[in-house]
Amino acid sequence: MAESKVLQNGLKVDVVWTIDKFEGNLTEEQRKAYLTGKLQPYKRTVFKGNVGLNEGINELLKLITGVGSPTAYNAANARIGVGDSDVAADPTQTGLQGASKAWKGMMADYPKVENQTATWRSEFLNNEAVFAWKEFTIVNAADDTGKNLDRKVSDQGTKPNTETWIATGQITIS
């Protein structure tokens, strides 16, 4: 799932990651304003592309075909994981590579699917995932014991313990 990869049969896969940074923890009112576009972060970074991991691609194919007992990347199971490794992404990896890692469940109403785009979004509060954010994944379990759909390596800085960072992963197939 590289940036704007066109597959032989004409399918195009685009992956976009976004990190929104806020000072302090968001109140419920601020969170609602953010989700409706009325509250903007003090900083937003957007970066494209990632590598689809073999274990996650196989899990998706099992979900599509009904083969075996796959686990969905839904609100009950999905987590966004962040880690501190800058090891290059490779399809054979099975998750985050760093020594420091954290996973968070989905924000309310996520994941969602609209206009051929699946969106996963997690909110890392004060004192959570306070380390260098250099790698990102979407997994269908509480940690790397599940099937990681993808892995992106991109240095997004070190998260202070006084900030909330919201990570969003989007996959569009057209």
Backbone bond lengths (Angstrom), bond angles and torsions (degrees), N, CA, C in turn:
res aa  C-N    CA-C-N  psi(-1)  N-CA   C-N-CA  omega(-1)  CA-C   N-CA-C  phi
1 M - - - 1.443 - - 1.517 109.76 -
2 A 1.269 115.85 62.29 1.457 120.38 177.88 1.522 109.53 -78.51
3 E 1.303 115.76 167.65 1.457 121.06 -178.31 1.521 110.83 -56.48
4 S 1.330 117.22 123.87 1.462 124.83 177.11 1.521 112.40 46.76
5 K 1.299 116.99 46.86 1.460 120.63 -179.80 1.522 109.47 -80.14
6 V 1.329 116.38 125.08 1.456 121.62 176.54 1.520 107.39 -97.70
7 L 1.324 115.60 121.55 1.447 120.74 179.63 1.521 109.94 -83.75
8 Q 1.325 116.84 162.57 1.456 121.18 -174.78 1.521 113.08 -57.30
9 N 1.301 117.89 -34.08 1.457 119.70 -177.70 1.528 112.64 -83.96
10 G 1.314 117.04 8.16 1.455 120.74 176.15 1.511 115.05 96.86
11 L 1.336 119.16 -7.13 1.457 120.41 176.66 1.520 109.86 -71.33
12 K 1.325 115.70 144.10 1.461 121.70 178.22 1.531 107.26 -121.21
13 V 1.324 116.50 132.31 1.457 121.81 179.64 1.524 108.24 -117.76
14 D 1.336 116.36 122.46 1.464 122.67 176.25 1.524 108.59 -117.52
15 V 1.314 116.32 135.78 1.458 121.78 177.44 1.520 108.36 -124.26
16 V 1.328 115.93 130.45 1.461 121.64 179.15 1.528 108.33 -131.60
17 W 1.314 115.75 132.30 1.463 122.82 173.95 1.519 108.52 -112.48
18 T 1.324 116.38 143.23 1.460 122.66 176.89 1.522 108.91 -133.71
19 I 1.332 116.03 136.37 1.465 121.52 172.28 1.518 107.21 -119.30
20 D 1.331 116.51 118.93 1.462 122.82 176.29 1.524 108.17 -105.76
21 K 1.342 115.75 129.96 1.461 121.09 -174.48 1.528 110.56 -114.46
22 F 1.341 115.00 130.99 1.466 122.79 179.72 1.517 109.36 -129.27
23 E 1.316 116.76 148.47 1.462 120.97 173.12 1.521 108.45 -80.37
24 G 1.332 116.83 133.92 1.456 121.85 178.47 1.521 112.62 70.56
25 N 1.343 115.58 -178.30 1.459 121.59 174.50 1.519 109.23 -84.40
26 L 1.320 116.54 143.97 1.463 120.53 177.52 1.521 109.87 -78.75
27 T 1.321 116.34 140.19 1.461 120.23 170.75 1.525 107.38 -75.81
28 E 1.306 116.71 167.75 1.469 119.89 177.88 1.528 110.57 -60.66
29 E 1.314 116.88 -39.04 1.470 121.33 177.79 1.532 111.18 -63.98
30 Q 1.322 117.15 -43.02 1.472 120.86 178.05 1.526 111.17 -65.66
31 R 1.338 116.30 -40.17 1.465 120.78 179.00 1.523 110.30 -60.63
32 K 1.337 116.39 -44.79 1.469 120.20 178.15 1.524 110.89 -63.12
33 A 1.320 116.90 -40.49 1.471 120.67 178.20 1.532 110.42 -64.27
34 Y 1.312 117.12 -40.30 1.463 121.14 177.34 1.531 110.70 -61.29
35 L 1.331 116.39 -47.75 1.463 120.75 -176.57 1.529 112.72 -66.85
36 T 1.329 117.40 -20.40 1.472 120.40 176.66 1.531 111.90 -100.17
37 G 1.331 116.55 5.83 1.460 120.68 177.05 1.518 114.96 82.12
38 K 1.329 117.36 9.96 1.462 120.80 -178.26 1.526 113.82 -92.63
39 L 1.327 117.08 -10.49 1.459 121.85 176.31 1.521 107.29 -125.76
40 Q 1.319 116.09 124.91 1.456 121.43 -178.88 1.531 110.45 -104.74
41 P 1.329 117.10 146.34 1.465 120.05 176.79 1.521 110.43 -70.41
42 Y 1.330 116.75 162.14 1.463 118.47 175.21 1.522 109.96 -73.02
43 K 1.360 116.36 -21.84 1.458 119.58 176.00 1.520 109.08 -150.36
44 R 1.335 115.64 137.97 1.464 122.72 176.25 1.519 108.29 -129.61
45 T 1.323 115.57 130.34 1.463 119.46 172.54 1.527 107.88 -119.36
46 V 1.321 115.04 139.32 1.457 122.34 178.86 1.516 107.48 -124.91
47 F 1.314 116.25 129.85 1.457 120.40 179.06 1.521 108.29 -140.30
48 K 1.327 115.20 144.89 1.457 120.79 -171.41 1.515 112.65 -109.33
49 G 1.322 113.11 160.57 1.444 122.11 173.20 1.512 113.23 81.85
50 N 1.288 115.68 163.98 1.451 125.72 171.24 1.512 107.93 -178.47
51 V 1.311 116.29 179.40 1.456 121.17 177.82 1.516 108.19 -108.85
52 G 1.324 116.54 126.59 1.457 120.59 171.71 1.521 108.06 -70.21
53 L 1.319 117.15 131.04 1.463 120.64 179.90 1.527 109.13 -90.42
54 N 1.318 115.74 139.24 1.462 121.27 -176.26 1.523 112.18 -51.78
55 E 1.347 117.24 -43.33 1.460 120.05 -177.40 1.526 111.50 -63.22
56 G 1.317 117.85 -37.44 1.458 121.16 179.62 1.520 112.73 -75.11
57 I 1.322 116.41 -39.47 1.466 119.71 177.74 1.525 109.74 -62.40
58 N 1.336 117.04 -43.64 1.461 119.83 177.85 1.522 111.69 -62.86
59 E 1.333 117.16 -37.63 1.471 120.74 177.98 1.531 110.41 -64.74
60 L 1.333 116.93 -41.35 1.473 120.31 176.72 1.522 111.25 -61.46
61 L 1.316 116.73 -43.87 1.466 119.92 179.99 1.525 111.18 -63.86
62 K 1.333 117.54 -36.54 1.467 120.91 175.82 1.528 110.55 -66.10
63 L 1.331 117.17 -39.22 1.467 120.24 177.21 1.526 111.12 -63.01
64 I 1.330 115.96 -43.09 1.469 121.13 -179.08 1.523 111.27 -64.79
65 T 1.336 116.55 -41.40 1.459 120.59 -173.87 1.525 113.92 -93.53
66 G 1.328 117.85 -11.15 1.459 120.40 -178.47 1.525 112.94 75.02
67 V 1.312 117.36 19.58 1.465 122.12 -179.76 1.521 109.64 -85.32
68 G 1.318 116.89 133.32 1.456 120.78 176.28 1.518 112.67 71.02
69 S 1.322 115.60 -153.62 1.464 122.37 -179.03 1.525 110.08 -125.91
70 P 1.330 117.59 66.05 1.462 120.36 -177.81 1.523 111.81 -70.97
71 T 1.320 115.66 158.52 1.459 122.20 177.62 1.524 108.73 -106.24
72 A 1.318 116.20 127.29 1.466 121.93 -177.67 1.525 111.19 -70.31
73 Y 1.314 115.35 156.90 1.470 123.74 174.89 1.533 107.93 -94.85
74 N 1.336 116.39 55.32 1.464 122.30 -173.70 1.528 111.43 -104.07
75 A 1.317 116.40 -176.22 1.468 121.27 -175.79 1.523 112.24 -60.37
76 A 1.317 117.56 -33.11 1.461 120.55 -178.82 1.530 112.19 -73.02
77 N 1.324 117.12 -29.11 1.464 120.46 -171.98 1.519 114.86 -113.28
78 A 1.316 117.91 -36.32 1.468 121.67 -168.57 1.529 112.54 -68.68
79 R 1.323 113.90 143.13 1.459 122.91 173.43 1.524 107.90 -137.88
80 I 1.319 115.73 148.55 1.458 119.77 165.87 1.509 105.76 -97.40
81 G 1.318 115.13 132.11 1.456 121.01 178.34 1.515 110.33 -110.96
82 V 1.329 115.89 142.75 1.461 122.03 175.49 1.520 107.77 -127.95
83 G 1.332 115.23 146.85 1.458 120.11 179.96 1.511 111.64 -147.65
84 D 1.324 115.38 177.99 1.466 120.02 -172.98 1.535 114.06 -110.18
85 S 1.346 117.55 17.99 1.458 119.66 -179.05 1.522 111.72 -94.61
86 D 1.338 114.97 142.37 1.464 119.28 173.61 1.529 111.01 -111.76
87 V 1.341 116.59 20.95 1.464 121.49 173.11 1.523 107.79 -61.95
88 A 1.327 116.66 132.68 1.464 120.88 -178.13 1.529 110.95 -55.76
89 A 1.325 115.72 140.75 1.460 121.44 178.84 1.522 110.34 -69.54
90 D 1.332 115.79 141.07 1.458 122.80 -179.54 1.533 107.80 -142.05
91 P 1.327 118.55 138.66 1.466 120.96 -176.98 1.522 114.88 -58.76
92 T 1.327 118.60 -22.46 1.464 120.66 -177.88 1.524 112.97 -84.01
93 Q 1.329 118.09 -7.71 1.466 120.34 179.22 1.529 109.68 -67.02
94 T 1.319 115.62 156.10 1.458 120.85 -179.52 1.523 110.96 -121.64
95 G 1.323 115.95 40.63 1.452 119.38 175.51 1.504 113.32 133.91
96 L 1.317 114.49 -161.95 1.457 121.64 -178.71 1.529 110.18 -67.45
97 Q 1.318 116.25 147.01 1.454 121.83 -174.79 1.526 113.44 -106.37
98 G 1.323 118.50 -13.74 1.452 122.02 -173.05 1.513 114.96 -76.71
99 A 1.345 114.84 166.55 1.460 121.74 175.61 1.531 110.21 -76.17
100 S 1.336 117.08 -36.48 1.463 122.28 177.38 1.521 108.04 -101.58
101 K 1.346 115.70 127.64 1.465 121.62 -177.70 1.511 109.51 -145.73
102 A 1.327 115.33 153.50 1.466 120.56 174.21 1.520 108.72 -151.09
103 W 1.322 115.95 147.42 1.457 122.00 177.51 1.516 108.47 -127.85
104 K 1.321 115.80 142.17 1.469 120.95 177.52 1.516 109.03 -132.63
105 G 1.330 114.53 142.47 1.454 121.32 175.46 1.522 111.28 -71.30
106 M 1.284 114.69 176.91 1.461 121.47 -175.08 1.526 112.50 -76.14
107 M 1.324 114.88 145.81 1.455 120.75 169.36 1.533 107.73 -68.15
108 A 1.319 117.27 162.48 1.462 121.99 -179.83 1.528 110.49 -53.07
109 D 1.319 115.77 138.07 1.465 124.75 177.94 1.526 113.72 73.14
110 Y 1.318 118.57 14.14 1.465 122.35 175.37 1.517 109.03 -121.19
111 P 1.338 116.89 152.20 1.456 126.59 -1.06 1.523 110.70 -72.99
112 K 1.319 113.84 166.17 1.461 119.33 176.64 1.518 109.25 -138.59
113 V 1.321 114.71 157.36 1.459 121.24 178.67 1.519 107.72 -126.94
114 E 1.335 115.63 123.28 1.463 122.79 177.82 1.518 108.45 -147.74
115 N 1.320 116.35 136.75 1.464 121.43 174.63 1.523 112.87 50.50
116 Q 1.328 116.44 48.40 1.461 123.19 176.79 1.530 113.21 65.33
117 T 1.344 117.02 18.58 1.457 122.26 179.72 1.528 110.03 -122.48
118 A 1.332 115.96 127.32 1.462 121.89 172.03 1.524 107.28 -97.70
119 T 1.334 116.48 132.93 1.462 122.09 -177.80 1.526 109.81 -125.97
120 W 1.330 115.13 127.71 1.466 122.88 173.72 1.522 107.18 -114.70
121 R 1.342 117.46 138.95 1.469 120.33 -177.45 1.531 109.91 -144.27
122 S 1.339 115.76 129.68 1.465 122.06 179.85 1.519 109.92 -131.96
123 E 1.333 115.12 146.21 1.467 122.80 -177.37 1.528 109.38 -112.05
124 F 1.322 116.10 117.41 1.463 122.52 177.80 1.532 107.78 -100.01
125 L 1.325 116.36 111.55 1.464 123.23 -173.45 1.528 111.96 -80.64
126 N 1.354 114.92 178.29 1.470 120.84 172.64 1.531 108.98 -47.59
127 N 1.299 116.68 144.31 1.466 123.93 175.81 1.525 114.27 64.32
128 E 1.341 118.94 10.30 1.460 121.77 175.20 1.529 109.09 -111.53
129 A 1.329 115.72 136.72 1.477 122.18 176.56 1.532 111.36 54.18
130 V 1.315 115.93 45.80 1.466 122.01 -178.98 1.531 108.73 -86.20
131 F 1.314 114.89 84.80 1.464 123.71 179.03 1.523 107.45 -166.48
132 A 1.309 117.13 -179.48 1.473 121.34 178.83 1.529 109.16 -70.35
133 W 1.322 115.78 126.60 1.468 121.07 177.53 1.524 108.14 -92.83
134 K 1.321 116.35 107.38 1.466 120.64 -177.21 1.529 113.46 -126.71
135 E 1.330 117.84 -11.86 1.462 120.66 -178.59 1.524 109.55 -144.45
136 F 1.342 114.58 151.67 1.461 121.23 -171.91 1.519 109.75 -141.78
137 T 1.332 116.70 145.33 1.456 121.59 177.62 1.520 110.27 -150.38
138 I 1.320 115.43 161.04 1.468 123.30 169.31 1.520 105.52 -118.26
139 V 1.326 116.42 124.46 1.459 121.54 -175.79 1.532 109.09 -128.21
140 N 1.329 116.97 154.80 1.470 120.99 -178.18 1.535 111.92 -101.91
141 A 1.321 116.72 38.41 1.465 122.97 177.36 1.525 108.18 -157.47
142 A 1.326 116.14 -179.24 1.467 120.87 -177.76 1.526 112.76 -71.29
143 D 1.341 117.50 -13.96 1.461 122.07 -178.42 1.527 108.84 -162.93
144 D 1.324 117.04 -163.01 1.467 120.77 -177.01 1.530 114.38 -69.61
145 T 1.327 118.49 2.05 1.462 119.28 175.53 1.521 111.11 -72.60
146 G 1.323 117.10 -15.75 1.463 121.24 176.12 1.513 110.75 -85.61
147 K 1.322 115.31 -168.09 1.465 122.10 178.56 1.522 108.62 -96.23
148 N 1.314 116.39 115.07 1.459 121.94 179.11 1.519 109.13 -79.81
149 L 1.307 115.94 124.12 1.452 122.05 -178.19 1.523 111.74 -71.38
150 D 1.329 115.90 -37.35 1.451 120.03 -171.12 1.521 110.23 -157.37
151 R 1.326 115.92 173.61 1.463 121.56 172.89 1.519 108.24 -151.52
152 K 1.327 116.65 129.78 1.458 123.68 177.38 1.517 108.11 -122.41
153 V 1.331 116.36 134.42 1.465 121.98 175.59 1.523 107.28 -109.92
154 S 1.340 115.86 120.66 1.462 122.64 179.51 1.525 107.96 -163.55
155 D 1.312 117.39 121.94 1.465 121.41 -177.83 1.520 109.62 -75.19
156 Q 1.334 115.89 112.71 1.464 121.96 -178.55 1.524 112.72 -108.13
157 G 1.324 116.54 10.99 1.458 120.38 178.12 1.520 111.70 93.65
158 T 1.332 114.67 179.15 1.458 121.59 -179.92 1.515 109.61 -100.53
159 K 1.334 116.11 127.32 1.467 121.45 -178.24 1.526 109.81 -77.89
160 P 1.340 117.01 120.38 1.473 120.13 175.54 1.536 110.76 -70.11
161 N 1.331 116.78 156.71 1.461 119.99 179.63 1.529 112.79 -76.62
162 T 1.322 117.75 -0.55 1.471 121.79 -179.52 1.521 111.96 -108.48
163 E 1.333 117.22 13.21 1.466 120.15 -176.77 1.520 111.62 -126.72
164 T 1.323 114.45 157.26 1.454 123.70 170.70 1.520 107.35 -107.64
165 W 1.324 116.28 128.04 1.463 121.33 174.89 1.519 107.67 -117.41
166 I 1.318 115.90 131.86 1.462 121.77 179.15 1.524 108.23 -109.83
167 A 1.336 115.21 120.22 1.466 121.55 -179.89 1.521 109.23 -101.68
168 T 1.330 115.19 131.57 1.465 121.65 178.98 1.515 108.98 -126.83
169 G 1.327 116.40 127.46 1.458 122.25 174.29 1.519 108.90 -115.17
170 Q 1.333 116.77 131.74 1.462 121.54 -179.44 1.524 109.82 -128.83
171 I 1.328 115.79 135.06 1.459 121.66 174.22 1.516 107.52 -123.11
172 T 1.339 115.13 123.78 1.463 121.32 178.05 1.518 108.48 -114.97
173 I 1.315 115.94 131.57 1.467 121.77 176.18 1.524 107.25 -119.19
174 S 1.323 115.63 124.05 1.465 119.82 -179.84 1.506 110.83 -136.73
